[in-house]
Amino acid sequence: MPRETGRKVIASNRKARHDYLIEETVEAGISLTGTEVKALRMGRASLVDGFAQIDRGEMYLEHVHIPEYVQGTWTNHAPRRRRKLLLHRAEIDKWAGKIRESGHTIVPLSLYFDNGRVKVEIALAKGKKNYDKRQALRERQDKREADRVMSAVKRQER
């Protein structure tokens, strides 16, 4: 069987980019069981409630939902179990220092296969206030409107 190449996105957390101001991102490996990988190959996972936590010098992914593998038996996994993230000690220590600052958290942005291995993109994020969310939405709408006007002007010039 040929080995997988490239990047295949399994799940993404679009709500995180709306609710948080993303300051820094990093790609991490994730420690999974066999039935979890099989369930992910079926393309089923949810990052909506997920977050990462540092405990005794190790980083763990919490509340990420990977459903049970349909054809699994007694070896099946718990859908919302705690999963260890594979990062270098220096990266964990650096992020632990930033987490101690108020308002910072670690959220998963996407879960994907990279050359056959499951990776998770995590972000150091700071919660947005409601007015920040409205302002970001307004800026996006203004940019979209400006692009529409520019494309209309270009069409008229032709």
Disulfide bonds with the S-S distance in Angstrom:
none
